[in-house]
Each structure stands twice: as structure tokens, then as C-alpha cells.
Amino acid sequence: MKKKDAFWAEGSFAQSMGPNDAKKMRTFHMKHDEEMNFSCKKCKNKISVHNNDWHDGMCDDCFNRTHFPEDQDAYEKRRKKQTKNN
Ligand SMILES: [Zn+2]
């Protein structure tokens, strides 16, 4: 089992949550474009209730930049390379 899979495995993940997180479970399985009633706390883009609850109140871009800066760098490098080739 990969590290990521272990983290998202239902049992271990639920155990790491406190009682206040129970209401958030409603939005856990929602899509990223459902109930777009919130705005990203960084760039003010519209975000879904799922992002608001689970992505630290940020859109996917800002969330990835904040929490996975290395992934984002790699992504931007790939994108630049692709653009160049086109
Ligand atoms: Zn954002």
C-alpha cells in the first residue's frame, strides 16, 4: 500500500478527526465544483464547500502552491516545456 493510500484509508483517517470534524464529512465526498459558495482566501477565486472545508479555504492552485510547492514547481516546469514545444 502506498503512503497516500494509507492516509486516505477510511479507518485511519476517521480516527485522526475530532468530533468537530464530523459535520465536515458531509462535504468530504463532494466534488470540487459543488456549492461554489466560498472564495479562496488567497486569490479570491470561487471555490466549493469541499475546498473550503478540506483545502484550507483555498482553491486547488493556491492549496497546491502552499502545501506541495515542489509538486507545483514540477508542474509549472512541465507546462513551460510543453508550451515551448508547441
Ligand atoms: Zn486561490
PDB file of the backbone (N, CA, C, O) and the ligand in Angstrom, with CONECT records:
HET     ZN  A 101       1
ATOM      1  N   MET A   1       0.846  -1.206   0.000  1.00  0.00           N
ATOM      2  CA  MET A   1       0.000   0.000   0.000  1.00  0.00           C
ATOM      3  C   MET A   1       0.879   1.253   0.000  1.00  0.00           C
ATOM      4  O   MET A   1       1.827   1.353   0.778  1.00  0.00           O
ATOM      5  N   LYS A   2       0.564   2.187  -0.860  1.00  0.00           N
ATOM      6  CA  LYS A   2       1.341   3.424  -0.918  1.00  0.00           C
ATOM      7  C   LYS A   2       1.007   4.336   0.267  1.00  0.00           C
ATOM      8  O   LYS A   2      -0.054   4.209   0.878  1.00  0.00           O
ATOM      9  N   LYS A   3       1.909   5.242   0.576  1.00  0.00           N
ATOM     10  CA  LYS A   3       1.736   6.147   1.703  1.00  0.00           C
ATOM     11  C   LYS A   3       0.438   6.940   1.590  1.00  0.00           C
ATOM     12  O   LYS A   3      -0.305   7.080   2.561  1.00  0.00           O
ATOM     13  N   LYS A   4       0.180   7.449   0.402  1.00  0.00           N
ATOM     14  CA  LYS A   4      -1.004   8.267   0.164  1.00  0.00           C
ATOM     15  C   LYS A   4      -2.284   7.457   0.418  1.00  0.00           C
ATOM     16  O   LYS A   4      -3.237   7.948   1.023  1.00  0.00           O
ATOM     17  N   ASP A   5      -2.280   6.210  -0.059  1.00  0.00           N
ATOM     18  CA  ASP A   5      -3.454   5.351   0.130  1.00  0.00           C
ATOM     19  C   ASP A   5      -3.723   5.124   1.610  1.00  0.00           C
ATOM     20  O   ASP A   5      -4.872   5.116   2.052  1.00  0.00           O
ATOM     21  N   ALA A   6      -2.647   4.941   2.369  1.00  0.00           N
ATOM     22  CA  ALA A   6      -2.801   4.698   3.799  1.00  0.00           C
ATOM     23  C   ALA A   6      -3.457   5.892   4.475  1.00  0.00           C
ATOM     24  O   ALA A   6      -4.324   5.741   5.336  1.00  0.00           O
ATOM     25  N   PHE A   7      -3.028   7.080   4.070  1.00  0.00           N
ATOM     26  CA  PHE A   7      -3.579   8.291   4.674  1.00  0.00           C
ATOM     27  C   PHE A   7      -5.075   8.393   4.420  1.00  0.00           C
ATOM     28  O   PHE A   7      -5.835   8.773   5.310  1.00  0.00           O
ATOM     29  N   TRP A   8      -5.497   8.055   3.206  1.00  0.00           N
ATOM     30  CA  TRP A   8      -6.914   8.226   2.847  1.00  0.00           C
ATOM     31  C   TRP A   8      -7.757   7.002   3.196  1.00  0.00           C
ATOM     32  O   TRP A   8      -8.976   7.024   3.025  1.00  0.00           O
ATOM     33  N   ALA A   9      -7.132   5.951   3.676  1.00  0.00           N
ATOM     34  CA  ALA A   9      -7.901   4.780   4.083  1.00  0.00           C
ATOM     35  C   ALA A   9      -8.888   5.204   5.167  1.00  0.00           C
ATOM     36  O   ALA A   9      -8.528   5.913   6.107  1.00  0.00           O
ATOM     37  N   GLU A  10     -10.112   4.770   5.027  1.00  0.00           N
ATOM     38  CA  GLU A  10     -11.188   5.340   5.814  1.00  0.00           C
ATOM     39  C   GLU A  10     -10.953   5.252   7.330  1.00  0.00           C
ATOM     40  O   GLU A  10     -11.177   6.225   8.049  1.00  0.00           O
ATOM     41  N   GLY A  11     -10.506   4.099   7.807  1.00  0.00           N
ATOM     42  CA  GLY A  11     -10.345   3.891   9.246  1.00  0.00           C
ATOM     43  C   GLY A  11      -9.360   4.853   9.877  1.00  0.00           C
ATOM     44  O   GLY A  11      -9.700   5.570  10.819  1.00  0.00           O
ATOM     45  N   SER A  12      -8.147   4.873   9.366  1.00  0.00           N
ATOM     46  CA  SER A  12      -7.111   5.699   9.977  1.00  0.00           C
ATOM     47  C   SER A  12      -7.450   7.171   9.846  1.00  0.00           C
ATOM     48  O   SER A  12      -7.178   7.953  10.756  1.00  0.00           O
ATOM     49  N   PHE A  13      -8.033   7.552   8.736  1.00  0.00           N
ATOM     50  CA  PHE A  13      -8.369   8.944   8.510  1.00  0.00           C
ATOM     51  C   PHE A  13      -9.436   9.412   9.502  1.00  0.00           C
ATOM     52  O   PHE A  13      -9.318  10.496  10.074  1.00  0.00           O
ATOM     53  N   ALA A  14     -10.466   8.607   9.704  1.00  0.00           N
ATOM     54  CA  ALA A  14     -11.546   8.967  10.618  1.00  0.00           C
ATOM     55  C   ALA A  14     -11.030   9.088  12.047  1.00  0.00           C
ATOM     56  O   ALA A  14     -11.469   9.952  12.807  1.00  0.00           O
ATOM     57  N   GLN A  15     -10.106   8.223  12.397  1.00  0.00           N
ATOM     58  CA  GLN A  15      -9.581   8.243  13.756  1.00  0.00           C
ATOM     59  C   GLN A  15      -8.812   9.523  14.066  1.00  0.00           C
ATOM     60  O   GLN A  15      -8.723   9.932  15.223  1.00  0.00           O
ATOM     61  N   SER A  16      -8.259  10.154  13.035  1.00  0.00           N
ATOM     62  CA  SER A  16      -7.468  11.350  13.264  1.00  0.00           C
ATOM     63  C   SER A  16      -8.339  12.591  13.438  1.00  0.00           C
ATOM     64  O   SER A  16      -7.825  13.675  13.714  1.00  0.00           O
ATOM     65  N   MET A  17      -9.648  12.441  13.278  1.00  0.00           N
ATOM     66  CA  MET A  17     -10.527  13.601  13.349  1.00  0.00           C
ATOM     67  C   MET A  17     -11.160  13.738  14.722  1.00  0.00           C
ATOM     68  O   MET A  17     -11.445  12.744  15.389  1.00  0.00           O
ATOM     69  N   GLY A  18     -11.373  14.958  15.130  1.00  0.00           N
ATOM     70  CA  GLY A  18     -12.096  15.207  16.363  1.00  0.00           C
ATOM     71  C   GLY A  18     -13.584  15.292  16.080  1.00  0.00           C
ATOM     72  O   GLY A  18     -14.005  15.250  14.924  1.00  0.00           O
ATOM     73  N   PRO A  19     -14.399  15.415  17.158  1.00  0.00           N
ATOM     74  CA  PRO A  19     -15.857  15.476  16.990  1.00  0.00           C
ATOM     75  C   PRO A  19     -16.302  16.672  16.140  1.00  0.00           C
ATOM     76  O   PRO A  19     -17.326  16.596  15.461  1.00  0.00           O
ATOM     77  N   ASN A  20     -15.557  17.756  16.171  1.00  0.00           N
ATOM     78  CA  ASN A  20     -15.939  18.931  15.391  1.00  0.00           C
ATOM     79  C   ASN A  20     -15.802  18.706  13.897  1.00  0.00           C
ATOM     80  O   ASN A  20     -16.369  19.449  13.097  1.00  0.00           O
ATOM     81  N   ASP A  21     -15.056  17.691  13.525  1.00  0.00           N
ATOM     82  CA  ASP A  21     -14.865  17.418  12.110  1.00  0.00           C
ATOM     83  C   ASP A  21     -15.976  16.562  11.529  1.00  0.00           C
ATOM     84  O   ASP A  21     -16.057  16.390  10.313  1.00  0.00           O
ATOM     85  N   ALA A  22     -16.828  16.028  12.384  1.00  0.00           N
ATOM     86  CA  ALA A  22     -17.872  15.116  11.913  1.00  0.00           C
ATOM     87  C   ALA A  22     -18.777  15.791  10.894  1.00  0.00           C
ATOM     88  O   ALA A  22     -19.166  15.173   9.902  1.00  0.00           O
ATOM     89  N   LYS A  23     -19.114  17.054  11.130  1.00  0.00           N
ATOM     90  CA  LYS A  23     -20.019  17.732  10.200  1.00  0.00           C
ATOM     91  C   LYS A  23     -19.339  17.964   8.849  1.00  0.00           C
ATOM     92  O   LYS A  23     -20.001  18.109   7.821  1.00  0.00           O
ATOM     93  N   LYS A  24     -18.014  17.995   8.875  1.00  0.00           N
ATOM     94  CA  LYS A  24     -17.300  18.176   7.619  1.00  0.00           C
ATOM     95  C   LYS A  24     -17.393  16.942   6.720  1.00  0.00           C
ATOM     96  O   LYS A  24     -17.179  17.037   5.511  1.00  0.00           O
ATOM     97  N   MET A  25     -17.706  15.802   7.298  1.00  0.00           N
ATOM     98  CA  MET A  25     -17.784  14.588   6.484  1.00  0.00           C
ATOM     99  C   MET A  25     -18.817  14.720   5.377  1.00  0.00           C
ATOM    100  O   MET A  25     -18.706  14.054   4.347  1.00  0.00           O
ATOM    101  N   ARG A  26     -19.816  15.565   5.572  1.00  0.00           N
ATOM    102  CA  ARG A  26     -20.816  15.782   4.527  1.00  0.00           C
ATOM    103  C   ARG A  26     -20.153  16.249   3.229  1.00  0.00           C
ATOM    104  O   ARG A  26     -20.551  15.851   2.134  1.00  0.00           O
ATOM    105  N   THR A  27     -19.158  17.081   3.371  1.00  0.00           N
ATOM    106  CA  THR A  27     -18.564  17.684   2.182  1.00  0.00           C
ATOM    107  C   THR A  27     -17.351  16.915   1.663  1.00  0.00           C
ATOM    108  O   THR A  27     -16.809  17.233   0.605  1.00  0.00           O
ATOM    109  N   PHE A  28     -16.930  15.896   2.422  1.00  0.00           N
ATOM    110  CA  PHE A  28     -15.704  15.190   2.074  1.00  0.00           C
ATOM    111  C   PHE A  28     -15.791  14.561   0.691  1.00  0.00           C
ATOM    112  O   PHE A  28     -14.841  14.625  -0.090  1.00  0.00           O
ATOM    113  N   HIS A  29     -16.931  13.955   0.393  1.00  0.00           N
ATOM    114  CA  HIS A  29     -17.064  13.234  -0.873  1.00  0.00           C
ATOM    115  C   HIS A  29     -17.667  14.102  -1.976  1.00  0.00           C
ATOM    116  O   HIS A  29     -17.927  13.625  -3.081  1.00  0.00           O
ATOM    117  N   MET A  30     -17.882  15.365  -1.667  1.00  0.00           N
ATOM    118  CA  MET A  30     -18.458  16.242  -2.686  1.00  0.00           C
ATOM    119  C   MET A  30     -17.414  16.608  -3.729  1.00  0.00           C
ATOM    120  O   MET A  30     -16.209  16.561  -3.484  1.00  0.00           O
ATOM    121  N   LYS A  31     -17.921  16.975  -4.906  1.00  0.00           N
ATOM    122  CA  LYS A  31     -16.990  17.339  -5.971  1.00  0.00           C
ATOM    123  C   LYS A  31     -16.444  18.740  -5.729  1.00  0.00           C
ATOM    124  O   LYS A  31     -16.984  19.517  -4.941  1.00  0.00           O
ATOM    125  N   HIS A  32     -15.359  19.034  -6.430  1.00  0.00           N
ATOM    126  CA  HIS A  32     -14.698  20.327  -6.253  1.00  0.00           C
ATOM    127  C   HIS A  32     -15.491  21.476  -6.863  1.00  0.00           C
ATOM    128  O   HIS A  32     -15.152  22.642  -6.660  1.00  0.00           O
ATOM    129  N   ASP A  33     -16.552  21.152  -7.616  1.00  0.00           N
ATOM    130  CA  ASP A  33     -17.327  22.244  -8.228  1.00  0.00           C
ATOM    131  C   ASP A  33     -18.765  22.276  -7.707  1.00  0.00           C
ATOM    132  O   ASP A  33     -19.635  22.893  -8.322  1.00  0.00           O
ATOM    133  N   GLU A  34     -19.012  21.613  -6.579  1.00  0.00           N
ATOM    134  CA  GLU A  34     -20.341  21.660  -5.974  1.00  0.00           C
ATOM    135  C   GLU A  34     -20.409  22.754  -4.910  1.00  0.00           C
ATOM    136  O   GLU A  34     -19.466  22.957  -4.145  1.00  0.00           O
ATOM    137  N   GLU A  35     -21.530  23.443  -4.877  1.00  0.00           N
ATOM    138  CA  GLU A  35     -21.746  24.510  -3.891  1.00  0.00           C
ATOM    139  C   GLU A  35     -20.576  25.502  -3.879  1.00  0.00           C
ATOM    140  O   GLU A  35     -19.847  25.624  -2.895  1.00  0.00           O
ATOM    141  N   MET A  36     -20.430  26.187  -4.983  1.00  0.00           N
ATOM    142  CA  MET A  36     -19.329  27.160  -5.112  1.00  0.00           C
ATOM    143  C   MET A  36     -19.694  28.452  -4.386  1.00  0.00           C
ATOM    144  O   MET A  36     -19.813  29.514  -4.997  1.00  0.00           O
ATOM    145  N   ASN A  37     -19.865  28.341  -3.097  1.00  0.00           N
ATOM    146  CA  ASN A  37     -20.357  29.485  -2.315  1.00  0.00           C
ATOM    147  C   ASN A  37     -19.252  30.178  -1.516  1.00  0.00           C
ATOM    148  O   ASN A  37     -19.533  31.036  -0.679  1.00  0.00           O
ATOM    149  N   PHE A  38     -18.019  29.813  -1.771  1.00  0.00           N
ATOM    150  CA  PHE A  38     -16.918  30.375  -0.990  1.00  0.00           C
ATOM    151  C   PHE A  38     -15.881  30.974  -1.926  1.00  0.00           C
ATOM    152  O   PHE A  38     -15.876  30.703  -3.127  1.00  0.00           O
ATOM    153  N   SER A  39     -14.993  31.801  -1.352  1.00  0.00           N
ATOM    154  CA  SER A  39     -13.902  32.297  -2.181  1.00  0.00           C
ATOM    155  C   SER A  39     -12.570  31.955  -1.538  1.00  0.00           C
ATOM    156  O   SER A  39     -12.436  31.924  -0.315  1.00  0.00           O
ATOM    157  N   CYS A  40     -11.606  31.703  -2.376  1.00  0.00           N
ATOM    158  CA  CYS A  40     -10.262  31.363  -1.941  1.00  0.00           C
ATOM    159  C   CYS A  40      -9.704  32.471  -1.063  1.00  0.00           C
ATOM    160  O   CYS A  40      -9.789  33.650  -1.408  1.00  0.00           O
ATOM    161  N   LYS A  41      -9.135  32.087   0.069  1.00  0.00           N
ATOM    162  CA  LYS A  41      -8.648  33.121   0.983  1.00  0.00           C
ATOM    163  C   LYS A  41      -7.381  33.781   0.454  1.00  0.00           C
ATOM    164  O   LYS A  41      -6.934  34.790   0.999  1.00  0.00           O
ATOM    165  N   LYS A  42      -6.804  33.224  -0.598  1.00  0.00           N
ATOM    166  CA  LYS A  42      -5.587  33.818  -1.155  1.00  0.00           C
ATOM    167  C   LYS A  42      -5.883  34.620  -2.420  1.00  0.00           C
ATOM    168  O   LYS A  42      -5.512  35.790  -2.510  1.00  0.00           O
ATOM    169  N   CYS A  43      -6.551  34.000  -3.399  1.00  0.00           N
ATOM    170  CA  CYS A  43      -6.702  34.680  -4.688  1.00  0.00           C
ATOM    171  C   CYS A  43      -8.138  35.114  -4.946  1.00  0.00           C
ATOM    172  O   CYS A  43      -8.420  35.731  -5.973  1.00  0.00           O
ATOM    173  N   LYS A  44      -9.056  34.799  -4.022  1.00  0.00           N
ATOM    174  CA  LYS A  44     -10.457  35.219  -4.116  1.00  0.00           C
ATOM    175  C   LYS A  44     -11.231  34.549  -5.245  1.00  0.00           C
ATOM    176  O   LYS A  44     -12.355  34.949  -5.549  1.00  0.00           O
ATOM    177  N   ASN A  45     -10.647  33.547  -5.860  1.00  0.00           N
ATOM    178  CA  ASN A  45     -11.415  32.763  -6.824  1.00  0.00           C
ATOM    179  C   ASN A  45     -12.554  32.042  -6.121  1.00  0.00           C
ATOM    180  O   ASN A  45     -12.472  31.758  -4.926  1.00  0.00           O
ATOM    181  N   LYS A  46     -13.609  31.748  -6.859  1.00  0.00           N
ATOM    182  CA  LYS A  46     -14.696  30.969  -6.281  1.00  0.00           C
ATOM    183  C   LYS A  46     -14.227  29.553  -5.996  1.00  0.00           C
ATOM    184  O   LYS A  46     -13.575  28.925  -6.830  1.00  0.00           O
ATOM    185  N   ILE A  47     -14.557  29.060  -4.826  1.00  0.00           N
ATOM    186  CA  ILE A  47     -14.226  27.675  -4.500  1.00  0.00           C
ATOM    187  C   ILE A  47     -15.459  26.982  -3.943  1.00  0.00           C
ATOM    188  O   ILE A  47     -16.420  27.627  -3.525  1.00  0.00           O
ATOM    189  N   SER A  48     -15.413  25.683  -3.947  1.00  0.00           N
ATOM    190  CA  SER A  48     -16.541  24.879  -3.471  1.00  0.00           C
ATOM    191  C   SER A  48     -16.467  24.722  -1.958  1.00  0.00           C
ATOM    192  O   SER A  48     -15.450  25.006  -1.326  1.00  0.00           O
ATOM    193  N   VAL A  49     -17.587  24.258  -1.399  1.00  0.00           N
ATOM    194  CA  VAL A  49     -17.618  23.990   0.043  1.00  0.00           C
ATOM    195  C   VAL A  49     -16.596  22.909   0.399  1.00  0.00           C
ATOM    196  O   VAL A  49     -16.050  22.895   1.503  1.00  0.00           O
ATOM    197  N   HIS A  50     -16.347  22.009  -0.546  1.00  0.00           N
ATOM    198  CA  HIS A  50     -15.343  20.963  -0.314  1.00  0.00           C
ATOM    199  C   HIS A  50     -13.964  21.590  -0.124  1.00  0.00           C
ATOM    200  O   HIS A  50     -13.249  21.261   0.822  1.00  0.00           O
ATOM    201  N   ASN A  51     -13.600  22.488  -1.022  1.00  0.00           N
ATOM    202  CA  ASN A  51     -12.296  23.147  -0.872  1.00  0.00           C
ATOM    203  C   ASN A  51     -12.237  23.971   0.407  1.00  0.00           C
ATOM    204  O   ASN A  51     -11.210  24.013   1.084  1.00  0.00           O
ATOM    205  N   ASN A  52     -13.358  24.631   0.733  1.00  0.00           N
ATOM    206  CA  ASN A  52     -13.382  25.456   1.927  1.00  0.00           C
ATOM    207  C   ASN A  52     -13.119  24.609   3.176  1.00  0.00           C
ATOM    208  O   ASN A  52     -12.390  25.017   4.080  1.00  0.00           O
ATOM    209  N   ASP A  53     -13.727  23.431   3.205  1.00  0.00           N
ATOM    210  CA  ASP A  53     -13.574  22.568   4.374  1.00  0.00           C
ATOM    211  C   ASP A  53     -12.253  21.805   4.369  1.00  0.00           C
ATOM    212  O   ASP A  53     -11.624  21.642   5.414  1.00  0.00           O
ATOM    213  N   TRP A  54     -11.839  21.347   3.215  1.00  0.00           N
ATOM    214  CA  TRP A  54     -10.769  20.342   3.154  1.00  0.00           C
ATOM    215  C   TRP A  54      -9.482  20.872   2.547  1.00  0.00           C
ATOM    216  O   TRP A  54      -8.429  20.253   2.705  1.00  0.00           O
ATOM    217  N   HIS A  55      -9.541  21.988   1.867  1.00  0.00           N
ATOM    218  CA  HIS A  55      -8.319  22.515   1.243  1.00  0.00           C
ATOM    219  C   HIS A  55      -7.912  23.822   1.910  1.00  0.00           C
ATOM    220  O   HIS A  55      -7.346  24.708   1.270  1.00  0.00           O
ATOM    221  N   ASP A  56      -8.206  23.930   3.196  1.00  0.00           N
ATOM    222  CA  ASP A  56      -7.711  25.066   3.972  1.00  0.00           C
ATOM    223  C   ASP A  56      -8.297  26.384   3.477  1.00  0.00           C
ATOM    224  O   ASP A  56      -7.675  27.436   3.628  1.00  0.00           O
ATOM    225  N   GLY A  57      -9.495  26.332   2.883  1.00  0.00           N
ATOM    226  CA  GLY A  57     -10.135  27.565   2.418  1.00  0.00           C
ATOM    227  C   GLY A  57      -9.502  28.150   1.173  1.00  0.00           C
ATOM    228  O   GLY A  57      -9.648  29.338   0.888  1.00  0.00           O
ATOM    229  N   MET A  58      -8.791  27.299   0.425  1.00  0.00           N
ATOM    230  CA  MET A  58      -8.108  27.788  -0.774  1.00  0.00           C
ATOM    231  C   MET A  58      -8.549  27.011  -2.007  1.00  0.00           C
ATOM    232  O   MET A  58      -9.021  25.878  -1.907  1.00  0.00           O
ATOM    233  N   CYS A  59      -8.389  27.634  -3.170  1.00  0.00           N
ATOM    234  CA  CYS A  59      -8.617  26.925  -4.427  1.00  0.00           C
ATOM    235  C   CYS A  59      -7.504  25.889  -4.610  1.00  0.00           C
ATOM    236  O   CYS A  59      -6.500  25.910  -3.898  1.00  0.00           O
ATOM    237  N   ASP A  60      -7.696  24.991  -5.566  1.00  0.00           N
ATOM    238  CA  ASP A  60      -6.711  23.916  -5.753  1.00  0.00           C
ATOM    239  C   ASP A  60      -5.322  24.470  -6.025  1.00  0.00           C
ATOM    240  O   ASP A  60      -4.333  23.966  -5.494  1.00  0.00           O
ATOM    241  N   ASP A  61      -5.245  25.509  -6.853  1.00  0.00           N
ATOM    242  CA  ASP A  61      -3.946  26.082  -7.214  1.00  0.00           C
ATOM    243  C   ASP A  61      -3.206  26.602  -5.984  1.00  0.00           C
ATOM    244  O   ASP A  61      -2.046  26.259  -5.757  1.00  0.00           O
ATOM    245  N   CYS A  62      -3.887  27.432  -5.193  1.00  0.00           N
ATOM    246  CA  CYS A  62      -3.229  28.013  -4.024  1.00  0.00           C
ATOM    247  C   CYS A  62      -2.909  26.941  -3.000  1.00  0.00           C
ATOM    248  O   CYS A  62      -1.867  26.987  -2.347  1.00  0.00           O
ATOM    249  N   PHE A  63      -3.805  25.977  -2.861  1.00  0.00           N
ATOM    250  CA  PHE A  63      -3.577  24.889  -1.908  1.00  0.00           C
ATOM    251  C   PHE A  63      -2.316  24.114  -2.290  1.00  0.00           C
ATOM    252  O   PHE A  63      -1.466  23.836  -1.444  1.00  0.00           O
ATOM    253  N   ASN A  64      -2.210  23.772  -3.561  1.00  0.00           N
ATOM    254  CA  ASN A  64      -1.033  23.025  -4.008  1.00  0.00           C
ATOM    255  C   ASN A  64       0.230  23.852  -3.850  1.00  0.00           C
ATOM    256  O   ASN A  64       1.271  23.333  -3.448  1.00  0.00           O
ATOM    257  N   ARG A  65       0.141  25.141  -4.166  1.00  0.00           N
ATOM    258  CA  ARG A  65       1.317  26.000  -4.042  1.00  0.00           C
ATOM    259  C   ARG A  65       1.758  26.095  -2.590  1.00  0.00           C
ATOM    260  O   ARG A  65       2.954  26.134  -2.301  1.00  0.00           O
ATOM    261  N   THR A  66       0.786  26.133  -1.671  1.00  0.00           N
ATOM    262  CA  THR A  66       1.114  26.300  -0.258  1.00  0.00           C
ATOM    263  C   THR A  66       1.635  25.009   0.358  1.00  0.00           C
ATOM    264  O   THR A  66       2.612  25.009   1.107  1.00  0.00           O
ATOM    265  N   HIS A  67       0.962  23.908   0.027  1.00  0.00           N
ATOM    266  CA  HIS A  67       1.276  22.664   0.723  1.00  0.00           C
ATOM    267  C   HIS A  67       2.190  21.733  -0.048  1.00  0.00           C
ATOM    268  O   HIS A  67       2.873  20.900   0.548  1.00  0.00           O
ATOM    269  N   PHE A  68       2.210  21.865  -1.369  1.00  0.00           N
ATOM    270  CA  PHE A  68       3.065  20.998  -2.186  1.00  0.00           C
ATOM    271  C   PHE A  68       3.866  21.844  -3.169  1.00  0.00           C
ATOM    272  O   PHE A  68       3.758  21.655  -4.380  1.00  0.00           O
ATOM    273  N   PRO A  69       4.676  22.783  -2.652  1.00  0.00           N
ATOM    274  CA  PRO A  69       5.393  23.699  -3.553  1.00  0.00           C
ATOM    275  C   PRO A  69       6.287  22.967  -4.535  1.00  0.00           C
ATOM    276  O   PRO A  69       6.478  23.435  -5.658  1.00  0.00           O
ATOM    277  N   GLU A  70       6.843  21.822  -4.136  1.00  0.00           N
ATOM    278  CA  GLU A  70       7.711  21.088  -5.060  1.00  0.00           C
ATOM    279  C   GLU A  70       6.912  20.505  -6.205  1.00  0.00           C
ATOM    280  O   GLU A  70       7.350  20.529  -7.355  1.00  0.00           O
ATOM    281  N   ASP A  71       5.732  19.978  -5.888  1.00  0.00           N
ATOM    282  CA  ASP A  71       4.863  19.464  -6.943  1.00  0.00           C
ATOM    283  C   ASP A  71       4.491  20.575  -7.908  1.00  0.00           C
ATOM    284  O   ASP A  71       4.482  20.388  -9.125  1.00  0.00           O
ATOM    285  N   GLN A  72       4.185  21.727  -7.346  1.00  0.00           N
ATOM    286  CA  GLN A  72       3.746  22.844  -8.173  1.00  0.00           C
ATOM    287  C   GLN A  72       4.883  23.296  -9.086  1.00  0.00           C
ATOM    288  O   GLN A  72       4.661  23.586 -10.262  1.00  0.00           O
ATOM    289  N   ASP A  73       6.093  23.354  -8.546  1.00  0.00           N
ATOM    290  CA  ASP A  73       7.251  23.709  -9.363  1.00  0.00           C
ATOM    291  C   ASP A  73       7.404  22.752 -10.526  1.00  0.00           C
ATOM    292  O   ASP A  73       7.598  23.158 -11.672  1.00  0.00           O
ATOM    293  N   ALA A  74       7.313  21.472 -10.205  1.00  0.00           N
ATOM    294  CA  ALA A  74       7.464  20.463 -11.237  1.00  0.00           C
ATOM    295  C   ALA A  74       6.373  20.626 -12.291  1.00  0.00           C
ATOM    296  O   ALA A  74       6.621  20.489 -13.489  1.00  0.00           O
ATOM    297  N   TYR A  75       5.181  20.916 -11.831  1.00  0.00           N
ATOM    298  CA  TYR A  75       4.056  21.100 -12.740  1.00  0.00           C
ATOM    299  C   TYR A  75       4.290  22.283 -13.662  1.00  0.00           C
ATOM    300  O   TYR A  75       4.052  22.195 -14.866  1.00  0.00           O
ATOM    301  N   GLU A  76       4.760  23.398 -13.096  1.00  0.00           N
ATOM    302  CA  GLU A  76       4.975  24.591 -13.911  1.00  0.00           C
ATOM    303  C   GLU A  76       6.112  24.389 -14.899  1.00  0.00           C
ATOM    304  O   GLU A  76       6.057  24.874 -16.029  1.00  0.00           O
ATOM    305  N   LYS A  77       7.138  23.674 -14.471  1.00  0.00           N
ATOM    306  CA  LYS A  77       8.240  23.382 -15.391  1.00  0.00           C
ATOM    307  C   LYS A  77       7.750  22.535 -16.556  1.00  0.00           C
ATOM    308  O   LYS A  77       8.077  22.794 -17.714  1.00  0.00           O
ATOM    309  N   ARG A  78       6.952  21.510 -16.224  1.00  0.00           N
ATOM    310  CA  ARG A  78       6.408  20.659 -17.284  1.00  0.00           C
ATOM    311  C   ARG A  78       5.590  21.492 -18.254  1.00  0.00           C
ATOM    312  O   ARG A  78       5.685  21.340 -19.472  1.00  0.00           O
ATOM    313  N   ARG A  79       4.772  22.390 -17.672  1.00  0.00           N
ATOM    314  CA  ARG A  79       3.864  23.184 -18.514  1.00  0.00           C
ATOM    315  C   ARG A  79       4.665  24.118 -19.426  1.00  0.00           C
ATOM    316  O   ARG A  79       4.334  24.295 -20.599  1.00  0.00           O
ATOM    317  N   LYS A  80       5.716  24.707 -18.870  1.00  0.00           N
ATOM    318  CA  LYS A  80       6.542  25.614 -19.672  1.00  0.00           C
ATOM    319  C   LYS A  80       7.193  24.858 -20.820  1.00  0.00           C
ATOM    320  O   LYS A  80       7.251  25.341 -21.951  1.00  0.00           O
ATOM    321  N   LYS A  81       7.679  23.667 -20.507  1.00  0.00           N
ATOM    322  CA  LYS A  81       8.323  22.845 -21.518  1.00  0.00           C
ATOM    323  C   LYS A  81       7.356  22.524 -22.639  1.00  0.00           C
ATOM    324  O   LYS A  81       7.688  22.605 -23.822  1.00  0.00           O
ATOM    325  N   GLN A  82       6.124  22.149 -22.225  1.00  0.00           N
ATOM    326  CA  GLN A  82       5.099  21.818 -23.232  1.00  0.00           C
ATOM    327  C   GLN A  82       4.804  23.016 -24.106  1.00  0.00           C
ATOM    328  O   GLN A  82       4.702  22.890 -25.326  1.00  0.00           O
ATOM    329  N   THR A  83       4.664  24.189 -23.483  1.00  0.00           N
ATOM    330  CA  THR A  83       4.342  25.403 -24.233  1.00  0.00           C
ATOM    331  C   THR A  83       5.452  25.704 -25.244  1.00  0.00           C
ATOM    332  O   THR A  83       5.193  26.079 -26.388  1.00  0.00           O
ATOM    333  N   LYS A  84       6.702  25.527 -24.783  1.00  0.00           N
ATOM    334  CA  LYS A  84       7.848  25.782 -25.644  1.00  0.00           C
ATOM    335  C   LYS A  84       7.802  24.881 -26.877  1.00  0.00           C
ATOM    336  O   LYS A  84       8.028  25.319 -28.005  1.00  0.00           O
ATOM    337  N   ASN A  85       7.503  23.618 -26.622  1.00  0.00           N
ATOM    338  CA  ASN A  85       7.473  22.659 -27.727  1.00  0.00           C
ATOM    339  C   ASN A  85       6.377  22.951 -28.727  1.00  0.00           C
ATOM    340  O   ASN A  85       6.494  22.625 -29.908  1.00  0.00           O
ATOM    341  N   ASN A  86       5.312  23.567 -28.246  1.00  0.00           N
ATOM    342  CA  ASN A  86       4.218  23.901 -29.160  1.00  0.00           C
ATOM    343  C   ASN A  86       4.620  25.132 -29.967  1.00  0.00           C
ATOM    344  O   ASN A  86       3.849  25.599 -30.806  1.00  0.00           O
TER     345      ASN A  86
HETATM  346 ZN    ZN A 101      -6.671  30.577  -4.862  1.00  0.00          ZN2+
END
